[in-house]
Amino acid sequence: MGETAARLLDPRAIDLNARADDQETAIRLCGQALVDVGAVGPAYIPAMLQREASISTYLGEGVAIPHGTVAGKDVVHHDALAVLRFPDGVDWAGEPVTLCIAIAARGDAHIGILTELAEILLDPDQARALREADTADDLLRILQPEKEST
């Protein structure tokens, strides 16, 4: 668990002190982080907003996973993640969100990523650790835990 997520997360796409007054701004910041690391073209941001308008990307435990529509895949240069933490929280259609994990995927890679994130979020201790990570290194460690020896 965690290999895919950690591999796709460029440390430059991590902001643990992001600020947004609303959900739309938070999504735009997430999209811009993906643009800034060269994962997507700027047209991916409207595709993310369109996805959110059709179905909420709120996962639970204070975490949302904004991503684009199928049409937005055309502007994805390579699969990537961005992680933005909003210490002050963002109202996400009535749910308080403090952590956004933005996903850009050309194919079906997002399915594996969602599975990994769901496994982490199902463990309340790991979910809390993810929300409270102090550094990018801490965040990467949570997303890619040490493999257990067999």
Residue pairs with C-beta under 8 A, 6 or more apart in sequence:
1 116
1 119
1 120
1 145
2 116
2 120
2 142
2 143
2 144
2 145
3 144
4 109
4 112
4 113
4 116
5 81
5 113
5 116
5 117
5 143
5 144
6 140
6 143
6 144
7 144
8 79
8 80
8 81
8 109
8 113
9 80
9 81
9 82
9 83
9 139
9 140
9 143
10 37
10 39
10 80
10 81
10 82
11 136
11 140
12 36
12 37
13 33
13 34
13 36
13 37
13 39
13 80
13 81
13 82
13 83
13 102
14 82
14 83
14 84
14 136
14 139
15 29
15 33
15 83
15 84
15 85
16 84
16 85
16 87
16 133
16 134
16 135
16 136
16 139
17 85
17 87
18 26
18 29
18 84
18 85
18 86
18 100
19 86
19 88
20 26
20 29
20 86
20 90
22 90
22 91
23 52
23 90
23 91
23 92
23 93
23 97
24 49
25 90
26 64
26 66
26 84
26 86
26 90
26 92
26 97
26 100
27 45
27 48
27 49
27 52
27 66
27 100
28 45
28 49
29 84
30 48
30 66
30 82
30 84
30 100
30 102
31 40
31 44
31 45
31 48
31 66
31 102
32 45
33 82
33 84
33 102
34 40
34 44
34 80
34 82
34 102
34 104
35 41
35 42
35 44
35 45
37 80
37 82
38 77
38 78
39 76
39 77
39 78
39 79
39 80
39 82
39 104
40 68
40 72
40 75
40 76
40 77
40 80
40 104
41 75
41 77
42 75
43 72
43 75
44 68
44 72
44 75
44 76
44 104
46 72
47 68
47 69
47 71
47 72
47 75
48 66
48 67
48 68
48 72
48 102
50 68
50 69
50 71
50 72
51 57
51 66
51 67
51 68
51 69
51 72
52 66
54 69
56 64
56 92
56 93
57 64
57 65
57 66
57 67
58 64
58 92
58 93
58 95
58 97
59 65
59 117
59 118
59 121
60 121
61 121
61 124
61 127
61 131
62 89
62 95
62 96
62 97
62 98
62 99
62 127
62 131
63 97
63 98
63 99
63 100
63 101
63 117
63 121
63 127
63 130
63 131
64 92
64 97
64 99
64 100
64 101
65 100
65 101
65 102
65 103
65 114
65 117
66 100
66 102
66 103
67 102
67 103
67 104
67 105
67 110
68 75
68 76
68 104
73 105
73 106
76 104
76 105
76 106
78 104
78 106
79 104
79 105
79 106
79 107
79 109
79 110
80 104
81 101
81 102
81 103
81 104
81 113
82 100
82 101
82 102
82 104
83 99
83 100
83 101
83 102
83 139
84 99
84 100
84 102
85 98
85 99
85 100
85 131
85 133
86 97
86 98
86 99
86 100
87 98
89 96
89 97
89 98
90 96
90 97
90 98
90 100
91 97
98 131
99 130
99 131
101 117
103 110
103 113
103 114
105 113
116 143
120 126
120 127
120 130
120 142
120 143
121 127
121 130
126 142
129 138
129 142
130 139
130 142
130 143
133 139
133 142
